[in-house]
Amino acid sequence: MILIVCVDDTMGMAFNGRRQSRDRFVCDRILNRASGSSLFMSQYSAGLFSEYSAEWIKACDDYLEKAADGDYCFAELDSPAPYEDRLEKIIIYRWNRIYPSDVAFSIPLKANGWRLDSSVDFEGYSHEKITEEIYSK
């Protein structure tokens, strides 16, 4: 599976059961990247994509378990660490800010052999700078 997460500068993902932030250009990039594949996510995350009509968006409670090889999986409130052995790539969108958080991205990338393949900054809709990083083993 190809994991997609959004994090702040402290690797925070969520706070008090809610996403830290959102940006419609990030949603567009996620949809463009996952086009032609399945994109798994929680019911909560599906709300971000409700204005898009893509039959390949799969919202379910056990989305991290159902995503197979080659599928994309967008995680916001759940730790993907227990599924690390199934990950083919990790795509991180960095907000380049610090937000309150109580759920953090807890996969130690460098220590676990993940290498940064690319890093691109782009202007978001609500954030002047968002960084997209793609990691592989």
MDAnalysis code that builds the backbone (N, CA, C; Angstrom):
import MDAnalysis as mda
import numpy as np

u = mda.Universe.empty(411, n_residues=137, atom_resindex=np.repeat(np.arange(137), 3), trajectory=True)
u.add_TopologyAttr("name", ["N", "CA", "C"] * 137)
u.add_TopologyAttr("resid", np.arange(1, 138))
u.add_TopologyAttr("resname", ["MET", "ILE", "LEU", "ILE", "VAL", "CYS", "VAL", "ASP", "ASP", "THR", "MET", "GLY", "MET", "ALA", "PHE", "ASN", "GLY", "ARG", "ARG", "GLN", "SER", "ARG", "ASP", "ARG", "PHE", "VAL", "CYS", "ASP", "ARG", "ILE", "LEU", "ASN", "ARG", "ALA", "SER", "GLY", "SER", "SER", "LEU", "PHE", "MET", "SER", "GLN", "TYR", "SER", "ALA", "GLY", "LEU", "PHE", "SER", "GLU", "TYR", "SER", "ALA", "GLU", "TRP", "ILE", "LYS", "ALA", "CYS", "ASP", "ASP", "TYR", "LEU", "GLU", "LYS", "ALA", "ALA", "ASP", "GLY", "ASP", "TYR", "CYS", "PHE", "ALA", "GLU", "LEU", "ASP", "SER", "PRO", "ALA", "PRO", "TYR", "GLU", "ASP", "ARG", "LEU", "GLU", "LYS", "ILE", "ILE", "ILE", "TYR", "ARG", "TRP", "ASN", "ARG", "ILE", "TYR", "PRO", "SER", "ASP", "VAL", "ALA", "PHE", "SER", "ILE", "PRO", "LEU", "LYS", "ALA", "ASN", "GLY", "TRP", "ARG", "LEU", "ASP", "SER", "SER", "VAL", "ASP", "PHE", "GLU", "GLY", "TYR", "SER", "HIS", "GLU", "LYS", "ILE", "THR", "GLU", "GLU", "ILE", "TYR", "SER", "LYS"])
u.atoms.positions = np.array([
    [0.840, -1.169, 0.000],
    [0.000, 0.000, 0.000],
    [0.885, 1.232, 0.000],
    [0.352, 2.294, -0.531],
    [1.057, 3.576, -0.581],
    [0.350, 4.505, 0.403],
    [1.039, 4.839, 1.468],
    [0.464, 5.625, 2.548],
    [0.589, 7.118, 2.251],
    [-0.475, 7.864, 2.560],
    [-0.470, 9.323, 2.459],
    [-0.878, 9.881, 3.814],
    [-0.067, 10.809, 4.343],
    [-0.383, 11.479, 5.604],
    [-0.060, 12.961, 5.479],
    [-0.699, 13.758, 6.323],
    [-0.396, 15.185, 6.456],
    [0.115, 15.402, 7.873],
    [1.231, 16.133, 8.002],
    [1.836, 16.349, 9.319],
    [2.264, 17.804, 9.483],
    [2.424, 18.186, 10.740],
    [2.996, 19.503, 11.021],
    [4.495, 19.335, 11.277],
    [5.147, 20.386, 11.728],
    [6.606, 20.345, 11.923],
    [7.058, 19.412, 13.038],
    [6.132, 18.990, 13.909],
    [6.476, 18.047, 14.975],
    [5.956, 16.642, 14.662],
    [5.566, 16.406, 13.409],
    [5.009, 15.141, 12.922],
    [3.622, 14.864, 13.488],
    [2.975, 15.893, 14.020],
    [1.604, 15.755, 14.494],
    [0.651, 15.568, 13.325],
    [-0.347, 14.704, 13.533],
    [-1.334, 14.420, 12.493],
    [-2.735, 14.907, 12.861],
    [-3.084, 14.821, 14.140],
    [-4.452, 15.151, 14.555],
    [-4.451, 15.626, 15.997],
    [-5.547, 16.285, 16.374],
    [-5.698, 16.763, 17.739],
    [-7.161, 16.633, 18.150],
    [-7.383, 15.987, 19.277],
    [-8.716, 15.875, 19.847],
    [-9.713, 15.253, 18.863],
    [-9.262, 14.230, 18.134],
    [-10.139, 13.522, 17.216],
    [-10.443, 14.247, 15.922],
    [-9.645, 15.272, 15.595],
    [-9.868, 16.037, 14.361],
    [-8.548, 16.282, 13.657],
    [-8.633, 16.480, 12.346],
    [-7.432, 16.808, 11.577],
    [-6.917, 18.165, 12.032],
    [-5.616, 18.362, 11.893],
    [-5.011, 19.628, 12.289],
    [-5.371, 20.748, 11.321],
    [-5.346, 20.439, 10.059],
    [-5.585, 21.450, 9.040],
    [-6.057, 20.752, 7.773],
    [-6.380, 21.548, 6.761],
    [-6.792, 21.003, 5.485],
    [-6.470, 21.999, 4.393],
    [-6.344, 21.498, 3.182],
    [-6.046, 22.368, 2.052],
    [-6.589, 21.695, 0.796],
    [-7.400, 22.393, 0.041],
    [-8.037, 21.769, -1.131],
    [-7.037, 21.396, -2.211],
    [-5.900, 22.118, -2.301],
    [-4.898, 21.743, -3.303],
    [-4.215, 20.419, -2.937],
    [-4.084, 20.147, -1.642],
    [-3.552, 18.852, -1.214],
    [-4.533, 17.748, -1.612],
    [-5.821, 17.984, -1.398],
    [-6.828, 16.995, -1.817],
    [-6.733, 16.744, -3.315],
    [-6.578, 17.801, -4.103],
    [-6.441, 17.649, -5.560],
    [-5.217, 16.802, -5.905],
    [-4.088, 17.061, -5.227],
    [-2.865, 16.287, -5.498],
    [-3.047, 14.824, -5.127],
    [-3.708, 14.573, -4.011],
    [-3.952, 13.191, -3.590],
    [-4.811, 12.479, -4.627],
    [-5.873, 13.125, -5.067],
    [-6.754, 12.502, -6.053],
    [-6.053, 12.280, -7.387],
    [-5.263, 13.232, -7.818],
    [-4.520, 13.072, -9.074],
    [-3.521, 11.933, -8.981],
    [-2.841, 11.840, -7.857],
    [-1.837, 10.789, -7.672],
    [-2.498, 9.411, -7.623],
    [-3.643, 9.304, -6.962],
    [-4.299, 8.010, -6.769],
    [-5.233, 7.634, -7.923],
    [-5.437, 8.513, -8.855],
    [-6.344, 8.248, -9.971],
    [-5.984, 6.940, -10.668],
    [-6.992, 6.101, -10.864],
    [-6.766, 4.816, -11.509],
    [-6.489, 3.694, -10.526],
    [-6.316, 4.028, -9.254],
    [-6.109, 3.032, -8.199],
    [-7.215, 3.215, -7.172],
    [-7.252, 2.358, -6.187],
    [-8.174, 2.556, -5.071],
    [-7.523, 3.490, -4.060],
    [-8.328, 4.355, -3.469],
    [-7.873, 5.270, -2.424],
    [-8.706, 4.980, -1.183],
    [-8.088, 4.320, -0.209],
    [-8.774, 3.946, 1.024],
    [-8.590, 5.032, 2.078],
    [-9.630, 5.217, 2.892],
    [-9.594, 6.206, 3.981],
    [-10.739, 5.924, 4.937],
    [-10.701, 6.612, 6.072],
    [-11.774, 6.475, 7.053],
    [-13.007, 7.248, 6.573],
    [-14.131, 6.965, 7.210],
    [-15.362, 7.710, 6.905],
    [-15.150, 9.200, 7.199],
    [-14.432, 9.489, 8.282],
    [-14.136, 10.877, 8.642],
    [-13.365, 11.573, 7.524],
    [-12.327, 10.939, 7.018],
    [-11.507, 11.539, 5.957],
    [-12.286, 11.705, 4.665],
    [-13.233, 10.822, 4.413],
    [-14.030, 10.915, 3.180],
    [-14.747, 12.256, 3.080],
    [-15.027, 12.892, 4.214],
    [-15.655, 14.216, 4.193],
    [-14.825, 15.257, 3.455],
    [-13.505, 15.101, 3.480],
    [-12.630, 16.021, 2.744],
    [-12.841, 15.935, 1.235],
    [-13.278, 14.779, 0.779],
    [-13.386, 14.510, -0.650],
    [-14.842, 14.415, -1.108],
    [-15.774, 14.902, -0.292],
    [-17.196, 14.735, -0.595],
    [-17.632, 15.474, -1.860],
    [-16.925, 16.516, -2.238],
    [-17.313, 17.252, -3.449],
    [-16.784, 16.597, -4.728],
    [-15.977, 15.587, -4.576],
    [-15.432, 14.868, -5.729],
    [-16.234, 13.585, -5.927],
    [-16.499, 13.259, -7.149],
    [-17.214, 12.009, -7.413],
    [-16.251, 11.016, -8.052],
    [-15.608, 10.278, -7.218],
    [-14.651, 9.266, -7.681],
    [-15.048, 7.933, -7.069],
    [-15.442, 7.007, -7.920],
    [-15.893, 5.701, -7.428],
    [-14.763, 4.886, -6.820],
    [-13.525, 5.294, -7.029],
    [-12.390, 4.547, -6.491],
    [-11.984, 5.007, -5.093],
    [-12.719, 5.967, -4.519],
    [-12.509, 6.332, -3.114],
    [-13.276, 5.324, -2.266],
    [-12.569, 4.656, -1.378],
    [-13.142, 3.605, -0.537],
    [-13.064, 4.034, 0.923],
    [-14.194, 4.423, 1.494],
    [-14.248, 4.847, 2.890],
    [-14.799, 3.715, 3.741],
    [-14.028, 3.297, 4.730],
    [-14.461, 2.216, 5.612],
    [-13.667, 2.292, 6.921],
    [-14.189, 1.639, 7.932],
    [-13.538, 1.676, 9.243],
    [-12.185, 0.978, 9.266],
    [-12.040, -0.091, 8.500],
    [-10.803, -0.867, 8.514],
    [-9.962, -0.607, 7.262],
    [-9.893, 0.642, 6.864],
    [-9.223, 1.041, 5.616],
    [-7.745, 0.663, 5.590],
    [-7.058, 0.732, 6.713],
    [-5.639, 0.378, 6.740],
    [-5.430, -1.121, 6.543],
    [-6.407, -1.908, 6.906],
    [-6.320, -3.352, 6.715],
    [-6.726, -3.758, 5.304],
    [-7.676, -3.049, 4.717],
    [-8.204, -3.435, 3.406],
    [-7.316, -3.016, 2.243],
    [-6.538, -1.964, 2.400],
    [-5.691, -1.495, 1.297],
    [-4.673, -2.577, 0.938],
    [-4.575, -2.871, -0.352],
    [-3.681, -3.918, -0.849],
    [-2.485, -3.297, -1.564],
    [-1.603, -4.139, -2.077],
    [-0.455, -3.670, -2.846],
    [-0.933, -2.754, -3.971],
    [-0.286, -1.604, -4.111],
    [-0.619, -0.665, -5.173],
    [-1.758, 0.277, -4.847],
    [-2.514, -0.012, -3.788],
    [-3.597, 0.882, -3.370],
    [-3.026, 2.038, -2.569],
    [-3.704, 3.169, -2.616],
    [-3.353, 4.323, -1.803],
    [-4.200, 4.299, -0.542],
    [-3.636, 4.828, 0.535],
    [-4.328, 4.833, 1.815],
    [-4.024, 6.163, 2.504],
    [-5.060, 6.952, 2.757],
    [-4.924, 8.259, 3.390],
    [-5.292, 8.131, 4.865],
    [-4.328, 8.385, 5.756],
    [-4.548, 8.247, 7.196],
    [-4.439, 9.604, 7.873],
    [-5.430, 9.917, 8.712],
    [-5.413, 11.182, 9.459],
    [-5.443, 10.972, 10.963],
    [-6.332, 10.116, 11.442],
    [-6.543, 9.962, 12.877],
    [-5.934, 8.691, 13.441],
    [-5.506, 7.799, 12.565],
    [-5.008, 6.492, 12.990],
    [-3.518, 6.365, 12.704],
    [-2.812, 5.749, 13.628],
    [-1.387, 5.523, 13.423],
    [-1.172, 4.432, 12.386],
    [-0.376, 4.716, 11.356],
    [-0.072, 3.682, 10.368],
    [1.081, 2.770, 10.781],
    [1.711, 3.034, 11.906],
    [2.895, 2.273, 12.316],
    [2.675, 0.758, 12.340],
    [1.531, 0.245, 12.816],
    [1.351, -1.209, 12.819],
    [1.317, -1.837, 11.419],
    [1.174, -1.024, 10.404],
    [1.068, -1.515, 9.028],
    [2.333, -1.232, 8.214],
    [3.398, -0.802, 8.880],
    [4.609, -0.402, 8.168],
    [5.167, -1.505, 7.274],
    [5.074, -2.740, 7.692],
    [5.638, -3.830, 6.885],
    [4.895, -4.018, 5.558],
    [3.715, -3.434, 5.416],
    [2.941, -3.533, 4.180],
    [3.112, -2.315, 3.276],
    [3.861, -1.314, 3.734],
    [3.979, -0.063, 2.978],
    [5.014, -0.173, 1.865],
    [4.614, 0.266, 0.684],
    [5.515, 0.328, -0.466],
    [6.170, 1.699, -0.558],
    [5.385, 2.726, -0.273],
    [5.838, 4.120, -0.286],
    [5.093, 4.874, 0.788],
    [5.675, 5.995, 1.172],
    [5.026, 6.916, 2.097],
    [5.075, 8.302, 1.459],
    [3.919, 8.927, 1.349],
    [3.828, 10.292, 0.837],
    [3.390, 11.175, 1.995],
    [4.234, 12.150, 2.314],
    [3.958, 13.047, 3.435],
    [3.734, 14.453, 2.898],
    [2.643, 15.065, 3.333],
    [2.398, 16.481, 3.069],
    [2.647, 17.221, 4.371],
    [3.621, 18.114, 4.340],
    [3.991, 18.873, 5.537],
    [3.355, 20.261, 5.487],
    [2.673, 20.606, 6.563],
    [2.036, 21.925, 6.650],
    [3.053, 23.033, 6.872],
    [4.254, 22.684, 7.317],
    [5.295, 23.670, 7.620],
    [4.834, 24.685, 8.666],
    [4.135, 24.166, 9.636],
    [3.653, 24.928, 10.790],
    [3.593, 23.973, 11.970],
    [3.364, 24.529, 13.144],
    [3.167, 23.698, 14.330],
    [1.739, 23.901, 14.809],
    [1.026, 22.796, 14.930],
    [-0.344, 22.797, 15.435],
    [-0.385, 21.930, 16.685],
    [-1.395, 22.113, 17.540],
    [-1.557, 21.165, 18.652],
    [-1.804, 19.767, 18.083],
    [-1.274, 18.755, 18.741],
    [-1.507, 17.386, 18.272],
    [-1.476, 16.401, 19.428],
    [-2.249, 15.350, 19.283],
    [-2.181, 14.232, 20.218],
    [-2.073, 12.901, 19.470],
    [-2.094, 12.950, 18.139],
    [-1.800, 11.792, 17.296],
    [-0.637, 12.199, 16.405],
    [0.430, 11.416, 16.447],
    [1.626, 11.754, 15.672],
    [1.983, 10.618, 14.719],
    [2.642, 10.991, 13.636],
    [3.195, 10.009, 12.710],
    [4.394, 9.393, 13.406],
    [4.321, 8.095, 13.690],
    [5.312, 7.476, 14.578],
    [6.227, 6.471, 13.887],
    [6.307, 6.503, 12.570],
    [7.242, 5.624, 11.882],
    [8.582, 6.354, 11.792],
    [9.627, 5.842, 12.423],
    [10.940, 6.498, 12.337],
    [11.546, 6.242, 10.944],
    [11.359, 7.178, 10.056],
    [11.695, 6.973, 8.647],
    [13.147, 6.556, 8.432],
    [14.069, 7.384, 8.861],
    [15.492, 7.105, 8.625],
    [15.930, 5.827, 9.339],
    [15.564, 5.688, 10.595],
    [15.970, 4.525, 11.386],
    [15.421, 3.219, 10.813],
    [14.268, 3.288, 10.136],
    [13.654, 2.083, 9.583],
    [13.969, 1.873, 8.104],
    [14.936, 2.620, 7.597],
    [15.413, 2.378, 6.243],
    [14.649, 3.075, 5.128],
    [13.789, 4.018, 5.464],
    [13.067, 4.764, 4.439],
    [13.978, 5.860, 3.902],
    [13.994, 6.018, 2.589],
    [14.818, 7.075, 1.987],
    [13.919, 8.072, 1.256],
    [14.336, 9.306, 1.312],
    [13.600, 10.379, 0.654],
    [13.923, 10.354, -0.834],
    [12.908, 10.075, -1.667],
    [13.088, 10.041, -3.117],
    [12.883, 11.404, -3.757],
    [11.938, 12.178, -3.225],
    [11.690, 13.513, -3.776],
    [11.046, 14.405, -2.730],
    [11.287, 15.693, -2.885],
    [10.700, 16.701, -2.020],
    [10.379, 17.921, -2.878],
    [9.114, 18.338, -2.849],
    [8.666, 19.458, -3.671],
    [7.825, 20.388, -2.815],
    [8.141, 21.666, -2.867],
    [7.313, 22.679, -2.208],
    [6.324, 23.222, -3.227],
    [5.108, 23.480, -2.767],
    [4.110, 24.103, -3.626],
    [3.218, 25.006, -2.786],
    [2.572, 25.939, -3.433],
    [1.653, 26.835, -2.742],
    [0.300, 26.165, -2.653],
    [-0.235, 26.103, -1.458],
    [-1.547, 25.511, -1.260],
    [-2.633, 26.556, -1.409],
    [-3.847, 26.146, -1.185],
    [-4.972, 27.075, -1.237],
    [-5.017, 27.922, 0.033],
    [-4.796, 27.285, 1.178],
    [-4.864, 27.994, 2.456],
    [-3.513, 28.090, 3.158],
    [-2.481, 27.500, 2.584],
    [-1.136, 27.528, 3.145],
    [-0.190, 28.043, 2.068],
    [0.638, 29.009, 2.416],
    [1.533, 29.559, 1.388],
    [2.609, 28.580, 0.959],
    [2.942, 27.608, 1.830],
    [3.938, 26.606, 1.459],
    [3.556, 25.259, 2.067],
    [3.468, 24.262, 1.212],
    [3.253, 22.876, 1.625],
    [4.362, 22.067, 0.968],
    [4.911, 21.130, 1.700],
    [5.980, 20.292, 1.161],
    [5.465, 18.874, 0.977],
    [5.672, 18.347, -0.224],
    [5.335, 16.952, -0.521],
    [6.634, 16.155, -0.539],
    [6.699, 15.126, 0.313],
    [7.864, 14.246, 0.361],
    [7.423, 12.820, 0.042],
    [8.227, 12.152, -0.775],
    [7.937, 10.770, -1.132],
    [9.106, 9.896, -0.673],
    [8.769, 8.884, 0.120],
    [9.764, 7.973, 0.687],
    [9.543, 6.558, 0.156],
    [10.635, 5.830, 0.002],
    [10.558, 4.412, -0.355],
    [11.695, 3.686, 0.360],
    [11.663, 2.360, 0.297],
    [12.734, 1.551, 0.924],
    [13.663, 1.041, -0.134],
])
